[in-house]
Amino acid sequence: MSALRIVLADDHAVVRRGLRTILEASDPSDPLPIEVVGEAGTGPDALRLVEVHEPDVLLLDVEMPGADGVEVAQTLDARGTSTAVLALSSHEDPIYVQGLLRAGASGYLTKEQAPTLIREAVRAVAEGQKRWFVSVSPETHPLNNITERERTVLRLLIEGDATGTIAEKMNVAPNTVRKYASVLYDKIGVEDGRSAIAWAWKQGVAERL
């Protein structure tokens, strides 16, 4: 392989141009250059270009005319394509994340991410990494400051359990669960369980708890 081959899919030409510039920027430290082999402005065009070019990665906007990101990812997954799908969106809602991951996407980034992170994410999913790519060093990993009990509370919240159910599973009183949750929320800078779930998906730790 002489280069990582990418198809860009976004309905805004200006966004595609910016992403191409970011991806094809020369960096001597890169093991392989990134080459954009096609650009699509609609969902059907994205599917066609993936079929024609068989790229390593499809960088896919969530909101596409003709077929949205979830539909495109589902179609590619059903076809058994080897192309990894990296979704790119302005949305941070965990519903978008879960929908895309269930549809077969390998990762999810917001358009506000730094250019270096976008390049890093493309390389990561091309190499086979799955389930919401994030770039954090061990020293700054978002779970470092969270205790095992707090992780359990967060995991069970993500699974949809209420306080009483969490208390039963952890064999503690409901008030104890509320105390664990309160400390957890303070540590990660959120105010409630819904926001904690969104934080976990955004940070890429929901599948690692």
PyMOL commands that place a pseudoatom at each C-alpha (Angstrom):
pseudoatom trace, name=CA, resn=MET, resi=1, chain=A, elem=C, hetatm=0, pos=[0.000, 0.000, 0.000]
pseudoatom trace, name=CA, resn=SER, resi=2, chain=A, elem=C, hetatm=0, pos=[1.515, 3.309, -1.120]
pseudoatom trace, name=CA, resn=ALA, resi=3, chain=A, elem=C, hetatm=0, pos=[-1.176, 5.565, 0.406]
pseudoatom trace, name=CA, resn=LEU, resi=4, chain=A, elem=C, hetatm=0, pos=[-4.338, 5.502, 2.482]
pseudoatom trace, name=CA, resn=ARG, resi=5, chain=A, elem=C, hetatm=0, pos=[-7.186, 5.999, 0.020]
pseudoatom trace, name=CA, resn=ILE, resi=6, chain=A, elem=C, hetatm=0, pos=[-10.110, 8.121, 1.207]
pseudoatom trace, name=CA, resn=VAL, resi=7, chain=A, elem=C, hetatm=0, pos=[-13.517, 9.081, -0.161]
pseudoatom trace, name=CA, resn=LEU, resi=8, chain=A, elem=C, hetatm=0, pos=[-14.995, 12.301, 1.271]
pseudoatom trace, name=CA, resn=ALA, resi=9, chain=A, elem=C, hetatm=0, pos=[-18.773, 12.607, 1.544]
pseudoatom trace, name=CA, resn=ASP, resi=10, chain=A, elem=C, hetatm=0, pos=[-20.256, 15.947, 2.565]
pseudoatom trace, name=CA, resn=ASP, resi=11, chain=A, elem=C, hetatm=0, pos=[-22.958, 17.993, 0.890]
pseudoatom trace, name=CA, resn=HIS, resi=12, chain=A, elem=C, hetatm=0, pos=[-20.958, 21.218, 1.239]
pseudoatom trace, name=CA, resn=ALA, resi=13, chain=A, elem=C, hetatm=0, pos=[-18.144, 21.670, -1.282]
pseudoatom trace, name=CA, resn=VAL, resi=14, chain=A, elem=C, hetatm=0, pos=[-16.344, 24.126, 1.013]
pseudoatom trace, name=CA, resn=VAL, resi=15, chain=A, elem=C, hetatm=0, pos=[-16.253, 21.538, 3.803]
pseudoatom trace, name=CA, resn=ARG, resi=16, chain=A, elem=C, hetatm=0, pos=[-14.950, 18.878, 1.411]
pseudoatom trace, name=CA, resn=ARG, resi=17, chain=A, elem=C, hetatm=0, pos=[-12.237, 21.237, 0.217]
pseudoatom trace, name=CA, resn=GLY, resi=18, chain=A, elem=C, hetatm=0, pos=[-11.165, 21.924, 3.794]
pseudoatom trace, name=CA, resn=LEU, resi=19, chain=A, elem=C, hetatm=0, pos=[-11.129, 18.235, 4.686]
pseudoatom trace, name=CA, resn=ARG, resi=20, chain=A, elem=C, hetatm=0, pos=[-9.087, 17.399, 1.593]
pseudoatom trace, name=CA, resn=THR, resi=21, chain=A, elem=C, hetatm=0, pos=[-6.535, 20.038, 2.564]
pseudoatom trace, name=CA, resn=ILE, resi=22, chain=A, elem=C, hetatm=0, pos=[-6.342, 18.638, 6.095]
pseudoatom trace, name=CA, resn=LEU, resi=23, chain=A, elem=C, hetatm=0, pos=[-6.020, 15.023, 4.993]
pseudoatom trace, name=CA, resn=GLU, resi=24, chain=A, elem=C, hetatm=0, pos=[-3.544, 15.509, 2.159]
pseudoatom trace, name=CA, resn=ALA, resi=25, chain=A, elem=C, hetatm=0, pos=[-1.264, 17.872, 4.087]
pseudoatom trace, name=CA, resn=SER, resi=26, chain=A, elem=C, hetatm=0, pos=[2.300, 16.571, 3.913]
pseudoatom trace, name=CA, resn=ASP, resi=27, chain=A, elem=C, hetatm=0, pos=[3.816, 15.323, 7.180]
pseudoatom trace, name=CA, resn=PRO, resi=28, chain=A, elem=C, hetatm=0, pos=[7.233, 13.587, 7.134]
pseudoatom trace, name=CA, resn=SER, resi=29, chain=A, elem=C, hetatm=0, pos=[6.278, 11.598, 10.242]
pseudoatom trace, name=CA, resn=ASP, resi=30, chain=A, elem=C, hetatm=0, pos=[3.294, 9.944, 8.544]
pseudoatom trace, name=CA, resn=PRO, resi=31, chain=A, elem=C, hetatm=0, pos=[3.923, 6.256, 7.720]
pseudoatom trace, name=CA, resn=LEU, resi=32, chain=A, elem=C, hetatm=0, pos=[1.723, 6.578, 4.622]
pseudoatom trace, name=CA, resn=PRO, resi=33, chain=A, elem=C, hetatm=0, pos=[0.386, 9.649, 2.798]
pseudoatom trace, name=CA, resn=ILE, resi=34, chain=A, elem=C, hetatm=0, pos=[-3.374, 10.126, 2.603]
pseudoatom trace, name=CA, resn=GLU, resi=35, chain=A, elem=C, hetatm=0, pos=[-4.906, 10.364, -0.853]
pseudoatom trace, name=CA, resn=VAL, resi=36, chain=A, elem=C, hetatm=0, pos=[-8.476, 11.549, -1.463]
pseudoatom trace, name=CA, resn=VAL, resi=37, chain=A, elem=C, hetatm=0, pos=[-9.675, 9.450, -4.407]
pseudoatom trace, name=CA, resn=GLY, resi=38, chain=A, elem=C, hetatm=0, pos=[-13.226, 10.783, -4.619]
pseudoatom trace, name=CA, resn=GLU, resi=39, chain=A, elem=C, hetatm=0, pos=[-15.694, 13.356, -3.300]
pseudoatom trace, name=CA, resn=ALA, resi=40, chain=A, elem=C, hetatm=0, pos=[-19.442, 12.888, -2.913]
pseudoatom trace, name=CA, resn=GLY, resi=41, chain=A, elem=C, hetatm=0, pos=[-22.171, 15.424, -2.252]
pseudoatom trace, name=CA, resn=THR, resi=42, chain=A, elem=C, hetatm=0, pos=[-25.017, 12.930, -1.710]
pseudoatom trace, name=CA, resn=GLY, resi=43, chain=A, elem=C, hetatm=0, pos=[-25.526, 9.581, -0.007]
pseudoatom trace, name=CA, resn=PRO, resi=44, chain=A, elem=C, hetatm=0, pos=[-26.023, 7.654, -3.276]
pseudoatom trace, name=CA, resn=ASP, resi=45, chain=A, elem=C, hetatm=0, pos=[-22.881, 9.234, -4.735]
pseudoatom trace, name=CA, resn=ALA, resi=46, chain=A, elem=C, hetatm=0, pos=[-20.932, 8.142, -1.655]
pseudoatom trace, name=CA, resn=LEU, resi=47, chain=A, elem=C, hetatm=0, pos=[-22.112, 4.554, -2.134]
pseudoatom trace, name=CA, resn=ARG, resi=48, chain=A, elem=C, hetatm=0, pos=[-21.192, 4.645, -5.807]
pseudoatom trace, name=CA, resn=LEU, resi=49, chain=A, elem=C, hetatm=0, pos=[-17.697, 6.026, -5.177]
pseudoatom trace, name=CA, resn=VAL, resi=50, chain=A, elem=C, hetatm=0, pos=[-16.998, 3.423, -2.506]
pseudoatom trace, name=CA, resn=GLU, resi=51, chain=A, elem=C, hetatm=0, pos=[-18.013, 0.711, -4.958]
pseudoatom trace, name=CA, resn=VAL, resi=52, chain=A, elem=C, hetatm=0, pos=[-15.832, 2.181, -7.720]
pseudoatom trace, name=CA, resn=HIS, resi=53, chain=A, elem=C, hetatm=0, pos=[-12.719, 3.061, -5.716]
pseudoatom trace, name=CA, resn=GLU, resi=54, chain=A, elem=C, hetatm=0, pos=[-12.854, 0.594, -2.788]
pseudoatom trace, name=CA, resn=PRO, resi=55, chain=A, elem=C, hetatm=0, pos=[-11.146, 3.133, -0.492]
pseudoatom trace, name=CA, resn=ASP, resi=56, chain=A, elem=C, hetatm=0, pos=[-9.666, 2.329, 2.888]
pseudoatom trace, name=CA, resn=VAL, resi=57, chain=A, elem=C, hetatm=0, pos=[-11.925, 4.875, 4.607]
pseudoatom trace, name=CA, resn=LEU, resi=58, chain=A, elem=C, hetatm=0, pos=[-15.150, 6.722, 3.833]
pseudoatom trace, name=CA, resn=LEU, resi=59, chain=A, elem=C, hetatm=0, pos=[-15.219, 10.014, 5.752]
pseudoatom trace, name=CA, resn=LEU, resi=60, chain=A, elem=C, hetatm=0, pos=[-18.970, 10.478, 5.908]
pseudoatom trace, name=CA, resn=ASP, resi=61, chain=A, elem=C, hetatm=0, pos=[-21.110, 13.421, 6.944]
pseudoatom trace, name=CA, resn=VAL, resi=62, chain=A, elem=C, hetatm=0, pos=[-24.139, 12.357, 8.979]
pseudoatom trace, name=CA, resn=GLU, resi=63, chain=A, elem=C, hetatm=0, pos=[-26.622, 14.607, 7.168]
pseudoatom trace, name=CA, resn=MET, resi=64, chain=A, elem=C, hetatm=0, pos=[-26.497, 13.817, 3.458]
pseudoatom trace, name=CA, resn=PRO, resi=65, chain=A, elem=C, hetatm=0, pos=[-29.190, 14.312, 0.796]
pseudoatom trace, name=CA, resn=GLY, resi=66, chain=A, elem=C, hetatm=0, pos=[-30.547, 11.183, -0.846]
pseudoatom trace, name=CA, resn=ALA, resi=67, chain=A, elem=C, hetatm=0, pos=[-29.450, 8.891, 1.995]
pseudoatom trace, name=CA, resn=ASP, resi=68, chain=A, elem=C, hetatm=0, pos=[-28.196, 9.995, 5.396]
pseudoatom trace, name=CA, resn=GLY, resi=69, chain=A, elem=C, hetatm=0, pos=[-25.058, 8.748, 7.098]
pseudoatom trace, name=CA, resn=VAL, resi=70, chain=A, elem=C, hetatm=0, pos=[-26.806, 5.942, 8.939]
pseudoatom trace, name=CA, resn=GLU, resi=71, chain=A, elem=C, hetatm=0, pos=[-28.398, 4.642, 5.729]
pseudoatom trace, name=CA, resn=VAL, resi=72, chain=A, elem=C, hetatm=0, pos=[-25.080, 4.774, 3.881]
pseudoatom trace, name=CA, resn=ALA, resi=73, chain=A, elem=C, hetatm=0, pos=[-23.281, 2.960, 6.707]
pseudoatom trace, name=CA, resn=GLN, resi=74, chain=A, elem=C, hetatm=0, pos=[-26.023, 0.307, 6.882]
pseudoatom trace, name=CA, resn=THR, resi=75, chain=A, elem=C, hetatm=0, pos=[-25.864, -0.281, 3.133]
pseudoatom trace, name=CA, resn=LEU, resi=76, chain=A, elem=C, hetatm=0, pos=[-22.093, -0.668, 3.152]
pseudoatom trace, name=CA, resn=ASP, resi=77, chain=A, elem=C, hetatm=0, pos=[-22.282, -2.990, 6.145]
pseudoatom trace, name=CA, resn=ALA, resi=78, chain=A, elem=C, hetatm=0, pos=[-24.888, -5.132, 4.359]
pseudoatom trace, name=CA, resn=ARG, resi=79, chain=A, elem=C, hetatm=0, pos=[-22.669, -5.291, 1.272]
pseudoatom trace, name=CA, resn=GLY, resi=80, chain=A, elem=C, hetatm=0, pos=[-19.767, -6.541, 3.379]
pseudoatom trace, name=CA, resn=THR, resi=81, chain=A, elem=C, hetatm=0, pos=[-17.443, -3.830, 2.110]
pseudoatom trace, name=CA, resn=SER, resi=82, chain=A, elem=C, hetatm=0, pos=[-13.956, -3.619, 3.563]
pseudoatom trace, name=CA, resn=THR, resi=83, chain=A, elem=C, hetatm=0, pos=[-14.095, 0.193, 3.618]
pseudoatom trace, name=CA, resn=ALA, resi=84, chain=A, elem=C, hetatm=0, pos=[-14.119, 1.613, 7.152]
pseudoatom trace, name=CA, resn=VAL, resi=85, chain=A, elem=C, hetatm=0, pos=[-16.696, 4.346, 7.793]
pseudoatom trace, name=CA, resn=LEU, resi=86, chain=A, elem=C, hetatm=0, pos=[-15.646, 7.347, 9.874]
pseudoatom trace, name=CA, resn=ALA, resi=87, chain=A, elem=C, hetatm=0, pos=[-18.646, 9.569, 10.524]
pseudoatom trace, name=CA, resn=LEU, resi=88, chain=A, elem=C, hetatm=0, pos=[-18.190, 13.317, 10.775]
pseudoatom trace, name=CA, resn=SER, resi=89, chain=A, elem=C, hetatm=0, pos=[-20.896, 15.614, 12.098]
pseudoatom trace, name=CA, resn=SER, resi=90, chain=A, elem=C, hetatm=0, pos=[-21.714, 18.799, 13.964]
pseudoatom trace, name=CA, resn=HIS, resi=91, chain=A, elem=C, hetatm=0, pos=[-23.865, 16.737, 16.346]
pseudoatom trace, name=CA, resn=GLU, resi=92, chain=A, elem=C, hetatm=0, pos=[-22.613, 15.469, 19.699]
pseudoatom trace, name=CA, resn=ASP, resi=93, chain=A, elem=C, hetatm=0, pos=[-25.872, 13.781, 20.722]
pseudoatom trace, name=CA, resn=PRO, resi=94, chain=A, elem=C, hetatm=0, pos=[-25.238, 10.174, 21.818]
pseudoatom trace, name=CA, resn=ILE, resi=95, chain=A, elem=C, hetatm=0, pos=[-28.273, 9.071, 19.792]
pseudoatom trace, name=CA, resn=TYR, resi=96, chain=A, elem=C, hetatm=0, pos=[-26.357, 9.926, 16.605]
pseudoatom trace, name=CA, resn=VAL, resi=97, chain=A, elem=C, hetatm=0, pos=[-23.327, 8.045, 17.884]
pseudoatom trace, name=CA, resn=GLN, resi=98, chain=A, elem=C, hetatm=0, pos=[-25.240, 4.910, 18.826]
pseudoatom trace, name=CA, resn=GLY, resi=99, chain=A, elem=C, hetatm=0, pos=[-27.145, 4.901, 15.538]
pseudoatom trace, name=CA, resn=LEU, resi=100, chain=A, elem=C, hetatm=0, pos=[-23.991, 5.116, 13.472]
pseudoatom trace, name=CA, resn=LEU, resi=101, chain=A, elem=C, hetatm=0, pos=[-22.114, 2.503, 15.473]
pseudoatom trace, name=CA, resn=ARG, resi=102, chain=A, elem=C, hetatm=0, pos=[-25.055, 0.110, 15.191]
pseudoatom trace, name=CA, resn=ALA, resi=103, chain=A, elem=C, hetatm=0, pos=[-25.067, 0.794, 11.453]
pseudoatom trace, name=CA, resn=GLY, resi=104, chain=A, elem=C, hetatm=0, pos=[-21.476, -0.402, 11.169]
pseudoatom trace, name=CA, resn=ALA, resi=105, chain=A, elem=C, hetatm=0, pos=[-19.447, 2.818, 11.412]
pseudoatom trace, name=CA, resn=SER, resi=106, chain=A, elem=C, hetatm=0, pos=[-15.977, 2.400, 12.897]
pseudoatom trace, name=CA, resn=GLY, resi=107, chain=A, elem=C, hetatm=0, pos=[-15.815, 5.831, 14.487]
pseudoatom trace, name=CA, resn=TYR, resi=108, chain=A, elem=C, hetatm=0, pos=[-17.422, 9.215, 14.949]
pseudoatom trace, name=CA, resn=LEU, resi=109, chain=A, elem=C, hetatm=0, pos=[-15.947, 12.710, 15.117]
pseudoatom trace, name=CA, resn=THR, resi=110, chain=A, elem=C, hetatm=0, pos=[-17.417, 16.184, 15.297]
pseudoatom trace, name=CA, resn=LYS, resi=111, chain=A, elem=C, hetatm=0, pos=[-16.417, 18.806, 12.751]
pseudoatom trace, name=CA, resn=GLU, resi=112, chain=A, elem=C, hetatm=0, pos=[-14.926, 20.913, 15.533]
pseudoatom trace, name=CA, resn=GLN, resi=113, chain=A, elem=C, hetatm=0, pos=[-12.136, 18.383, 16.130]
pseudoatom trace, name=CA, resn=ALA, resi=114, chain=A, elem=C, hetatm=0, pos=[-8.602, 19.554, 15.462]
pseudoatom trace, name=CA, resn=PRO, resi=115, chain=A, elem=C, hetatm=0, pos=[-7.151, 18.716, 12.007]
pseudoatom trace, name=CA, resn=THR, resi=116, chain=A, elem=C, hetatm=0, pos=[-4.484, 16.507, 13.576]
pseudoatom trace, name=CA, resn=LEU, resi=117, chain=A, elem=C, hetatm=0, pos=[-7.181, 14.444, 15.303]
pseudoatom trace, name=CA, resn=ILE, resi=118, chain=A, elem=C, hetatm=0, pos=[-9.114, 13.987, 12.067]
pseudoatom trace, name=CA, resn=ARG, resi=119, chain=A, elem=C, hetatm=0, pos=[-5.985, 12.669, 10.339]
pseudoatom trace, name=CA, resn=GLU, resi=120, chain=A, elem=C, hetatm=0, pos=[-5.227, 10.443, 13.321]
pseudoatom trace, name=CA, resn=ALA, resi=121, chain=A, elem=C, hetatm=0, pos=[-8.775, 9.079, 13.347]
pseudoatom trace, name=CA, resn=VAL, resi=122, chain=A, elem=C, hetatm=0, pos=[-8.658, 8.258, 9.630]
pseudoatom trace, name=CA, resn=ARG, resi=123, chain=A, elem=C, hetatm=0, pos=[-5.443, 6.292, 10.141]
pseudoatom trace, name=CA, resn=ALA, resi=124, chain=A, elem=C, hetatm=0, pos=[-6.860, 4.521, 13.191]
pseudoatom trace, name=CA, resn=VAL, resi=125, chain=A, elem=C, hetatm=0, pos=[-10.021, 3.228, 11.508]
pseudoatom trace, name=CA, resn=ALA, resi=126, chain=A, elem=C, hetatm=0, pos=[-8.023, 2.307, 8.399]
pseudoatom trace, name=CA, resn=GLU, resi=127, chain=A, elem=C, hetatm=0, pos=[-5.930, 0.070, 10.660]
pseudoatom trace, name=CA, resn=GLY, resi=128, chain=A, elem=C, hetatm=0, pos=[-9.030, -1.620, 12.035]
pseudoatom trace, name=CA, resn=GLN, resi=129, chain=A, elem=C, hetatm=0, pos=[-9.807, 0.310, 15.210]
pseudoatom trace, name=CA, resn=LYS, resi=130, chain=A, elem=C, hetatm=0, pos=[-13.506, 0.236, 16.074]
pseudoatom trace, name=CA, resn=ARG, resi=131, chain=A, elem=C, hetatm=0, pos=[-16.125, 1.905, 18.225]
pseudoatom trace, name=CA, resn=TRP, resi=132, chain=A, elem=C, hetatm=0, pos=[-15.698, 5.663, 18.454]
pseudoatom trace, name=CA, resn=PHE, resi=133, chain=A, elem=C, hetatm=0, pos=[-12.154, 6.833, 17.998]
pseudoatom trace, name=CA, resn=VAL, resi=134, chain=A, elem=C, hetatm=0, pos=[-10.649, 9.324, 20.452]
pseudoatom trace, name=CA, resn=SER, resi=135, chain=A, elem=C, hetatm=0, pos=[-7.058, 10.374, 20.943]
pseudoatom trace, name=CA, resn=VAL, resi=136, chain=A, elem=C, hetatm=0, pos=[-6.050, 10.615, 24.580]
pseudoatom trace, name=CA, resn=SER, resi=137, chain=A, elem=C, hetatm=0, pos=[-2.761, 9.862, 26.242]
pseudoatom trace, name=CA, resn=PRO, resi=138, chain=A, elem=C, hetatm=0, pos=[-2.681, 7.487, 29.236]
pseudoatom trace, name=CA, resn=GLU, resi=139, chain=A, elem=C, hetatm=0, pos=[-1.960, 10.437, 31.528]
pseudoatom trace, name=CA, resn=THR, resi=140, chain=A, elem=C, hetatm=0, pos=[-5.073, 12.299, 30.425]
pseudoatom trace, name=CA, resn=HIS, resi=141, chain=A, elem=C, hetatm=0, pos=[-7.440, 9.402, 29.883]
pseudoatom trace, name=CA, resn=PRO, resi=142, chain=A, elem=C, hetatm=0, pos=[-10.926, 10.539, 30.953]
pseudoatom trace, name=CA, resn=LEU, resi=143, chain=A, elem=C, hetatm=0, pos=[-11.433, 7.463, 33.179]
pseudoatom trace, name=CA, resn=ASN, resi=144, chain=A, elem=C, hetatm=0, pos=[-8.234, 7.917, 35.181]
pseudoatom trace, name=CA, resn=ASN, resi=145, chain=A, elem=C, hetatm=0, pos=[-9.885, 9.876, 37.987]
pseudoatom trace, name=CA, resn=ILE, resi=146, chain=A, elem=C, hetatm=0, pos=[-12.998, 7.700, 38.255]
pseudoatom trace, name=CA, resn=THR, resi=147, chain=A, elem=C, hetatm=0, pos=[-13.241, 4.913, 40.840]
pseudoatom trace, name=CA, resn=GLU, resi=148, chain=A, elem=C, hetatm=0, pos=[-14.398, 1.398, 40.031]
pseudoatom trace, name=CA, resn=ARG, resi=149, chain=A, elem=C, hetatm=0, pos=[-17.739, 2.004, 41.768]
pseudoatom trace, name=CA, resn=GLU, resi=150, chain=A, elem=C, hetatm=0, pos=[-18.282, 5.202, 39.795]
pseudoatom trace, name=CA, resn=ARG, resi=151, chain=A, elem=C, hetatm=0, pos=[-17.462, 3.379, 36.563]
pseudoatom trace, name=CA, resn=THR, resi=152, chain=A, elem=C, hetatm=0, pos=[-20.061, 0.764, 37.436]
pseudoatom trace, name=CA, resn=VAL, resi=153, chain=A, elem=C, hetatm=0, pos=[-22.693, 3.432, 38.031]
pseudoatom trace, name=CA, resn=LEU, resi=154, chain=A, elem=C, hetatm=0, pos=[-21.841, 5.070, 34.687]
pseudoatom trace, name=CA, resn=ARG, resi=155, chain=A, elem=C, hetatm=0, pos=[-21.937, 1.735, 32.841]
pseudoatom trace, name=CA, resn=LEU, resi=156, chain=A, elem=C, hetatm=0, pos=[-25.341, 0.874, 34.287]
pseudoatom trace, name=CA, resn=LEU, resi=157, chain=A, elem=C, hetatm=0, pos=[-26.675, 4.337, 33.456]
pseudoatom trace, name=CA, resn=ILE, resi=158, chain=A, elem=C, hetatm=0, pos=[-25.595, 3.789, 29.851]
pseudoatom trace, name=CA, resn=GLU, resi=159, chain=A, elem=C, hetatm=0, pos=[-27.403, 0.437, 29.892]
pseudoatom trace, name=CA, resn=GLY, resi=160, chain=A, elem=C, hetatm=0, pos=[-30.577, 2.294, 30.885]
pseudoatom trace, name=CA, resn=ASP, resi=161, chain=A, elem=C, hetatm=0, pos=[-30.899, 1.211, 34.521]
pseudoatom trace, name=CA, resn=ALA, resi=162, chain=A, elem=C, hetatm=0, pos=[-32.705, 3.391, 37.059]
pseudoatom trace, name=CA, resn=THR, resi=163, chain=A, elem=C, hetatm=0, pos=[-31.282, 4.179, 40.500]
pseudoatom trace, name=CA, resn=GLY, resi=164, chain=A, elem=C, hetatm=0, pos=[-33.164, 1.357, 42.223]
pseudoatom trace, name=CA, resn=THR, resi=165, chain=A, elem=C, hetatm=0, pos=[-31.985, -1.228, 39.708]
pseudoatom trace, name=CA, resn=ILE, resi=166, chain=A, elem=C, hetatm=0, pos=[-28.402, 0.006, 39.955]
pseudoatom trace, name=CA, resn=ALA, resi=167, chain=A, elem=C, hetatm=0, pos=[-28.617, -0.266, 43.758]
pseudoatom trace, name=CA, resn=GLU, resi=168, chain=A, elem=C, hetatm=0, pos=[-29.803, -3.876, 43.494]
pseudoatom trace, name=CA, resn=LYS, resi=169, chain=A, elem=C, hetatm=0, pos=[-27.063, -4.831, 41.055]
pseudoatom trace, name=CA, resn=MET, resi=170, chain=A, elem=C, hetatm=0, pos=[-24.386, -3.182, 43.179]
pseudoatom trace, name=CA, resn=ASN, resi=171, chain=A, elem=C, hetatm=0, pos=[-25.918, -4.509, 46.429]
pseudoatom trace, name=CA, resn=VAL, resi=172, chain=A, elem=C, hetatm=0, pos=[-26.023, -1.053, 48.020]
pseudoatom trace, name=CA, resn=ALA, resi=173, chain=A, elem=C, hetatm=0, pos=[-28.716, 1.389, 49.079]
pseudoatom trace, name=CA, resn=PRO, resi=174, chain=A, elem=C, hetatm=0, pos=[-30.234, 3.769, 46.502]
pseudoatom trace, name=CA, resn=ASN, resi=175, chain=A, elem=C, hetatm=0, pos=[-28.856, 6.745, 48.457]
pseudoatom trace, name=CA, resn=THR, resi=176, chain=A, elem=C, hetatm=0, pos=[-25.376, 5.273, 48.090]
pseudoatom trace, name=CA, resn=VAL, resi=177, chain=A, elem=C, hetatm=0, pos=[-25.857, 5.086, 44.332]
pseudoatom trace, name=CA, resn=ARG, resi=178, chain=A, elem=C, hetatm=0, pos=[-26.943, 8.733, 44.337]
pseudoatom trace, name=CA, resn=LYS, resi=179, chain=A, elem=C, hetatm=0, pos=[-23.776, 9.670, 46.245]
pseudoatom trace, name=CA, resn=TYR, resi=180, chain=A, elem=C, hetatm=0, pos=[-21.570, 7.770, 43.770]
pseudoatom trace, name=CA, resn=ALA, resi=181, chain=A, elem=C, hetatm=0, pos=[-23.399, 9.456, 40.901]
pseudoatom trace, name=CA, resn=SER, resi=182, chain=A, elem=C, hetatm=0, pos=[-23.055, 12.925, 42.434]
pseudoatom trace, name=CA, resn=VAL, resi=183, chain=A, elem=C, hetatm=0, pos=[-19.281, 12.524, 42.844]
pseudoatom trace, name=CA, resn=LEU, resi=184, chain=A, elem=C, hetatm=0, pos=[-19.026, 11.123, 39.310]
pseudoatom trace, name=CA, resn=TYR, resi=185, chain=A, elem=C, hetatm=0, pos=[-20.922, 14.087, 37.847]
pseudoatom trace, name=CA, resn=ASP, resi=186, chain=A, elem=C, hetatm=0, pos=[-18.622, 16.532, 39.655]
pseudoatom trace, name=CA, resn=LYS, resi=187, chain=A, elem=C, hetatm=0, pos=[-15.529, 14.763, 38.335]
pseudoatom trace, name=CA, resn=ILE, resi=188, chain=A, elem=C, hetatm=0, pos=[-16.606, 14.797, 34.697]
pseudoatom trace, name=CA, resn=GLY, resi=189, chain=A, elem=C, hetatm=0, pos=[-18.283, 18.203, 34.811]
pseudoatom trace, name=CA, resn=VAL, resi=190, chain=A, elem=C, hetatm=0, pos=[-21.919, 17.276, 34.146]
pseudoatom trace, name=CA, resn=GLU, resi=191, chain=A, elem=C, hetatm=0, pos=[-25.159, 17.791, 36.071]
pseudoatom trace, name=CA, resn=ASP, resi=192, chain=A, elem=C, hetatm=0, pos=[-27.185, 14.634, 35.537]
pseudoatom trace, name=CA, resn=GLY, resi=193, chain=A, elem=C, hetatm=0, pos=[-27.248, 11.078, 34.241]
pseudoatom trace, name=CA, resn=ARG, resi=194, chain=A, elem=C, hetatm=0, pos=[-28.283, 11.979, 30.698]
pseudoatom trace, name=CA, resn=SER, resi=195, chain=A, elem=C, hetatm=0, pos=[-25.337, 14.355, 30.408]
pseudoatom trace, name=CA, resn=ALA, resi=196, chain=A, elem=C, hetatm=0, pos=[-23.025, 11.707, 31.879]
pseudoatom trace, name=CA, resn=ILE, resi=197, chain=A, elem=C, hetatm=0, pos=[-24.117, 9.248, 29.168]
pseudoatom trace, name=CA, resn=ALA, resi=198, chain=A, elem=C, hetatm=0, pos=[-23.502, 11.858, 26.471]
pseudoatom trace, name=CA, resn=TRP, resi=199, chain=A, elem=C, hetatm=0, pos=[-20.064, 12.562, 27.984]
pseudoatom trace, name=CA, resn=ALA, resi=200, chain=A, elem=C, hetatm=0, pos=[-19.147, 8.865, 27.918]
pseudoatom trace, name=CA, resn=TRP, resi=201, chain=A, elem=C, hetatm=0, pos=[-20.023, 8.519, 24.222]
pseudoatom trace, name=CA, resn=LYS, resi=202, chain=A, elem=C, hetatm=0, pos=[-18.261, 11.744, 23.300]
pseudoatom trace, name=CA, resn=GLN, resi=203, chain=A, elem=C, hetatm=0, pos=[-15.095, 10.707, 25.154]
pseudoatom trace, name=CA, resn=GLY, resi=204, chain=A, elem=C, hetatm=0, pos=[-15.125, 7.260, 23.571]
pseudoatom trace, name=CA, resn=VAL, resi=205, chain=A, elem=C, hetatm=0, pos=[-15.300, 5.397, 26.871]
pseudoatom trace, name=CA, resn=ALA, resi=206, chain=A, elem=C, hetatm=0, pos=[-18.869, 4.053, 26.773]
pseudoatom trace, name=CA, resn=GLU, resi=207, chain=A, elem=C, hetatm=0, pos=[-17.728, 0.738, 25.294]
pseudoatom trace, name=CA, resn=ARG, resi=208, chain=A, elem=C, hetatm=0, pos=[-14.750, 0.419, 27.654]
pseudoatom trace, name=CA, resn=LEU, resi=209, chain=A, elem=C, hetatm=0, pos=[-16.478, 0.515, 31.039]
for i in range(1, 209): cmd.bond("trace and resi %d" % i, "trace and resi %d" % (i + 1))
show_as sticks, trace
zoom trace
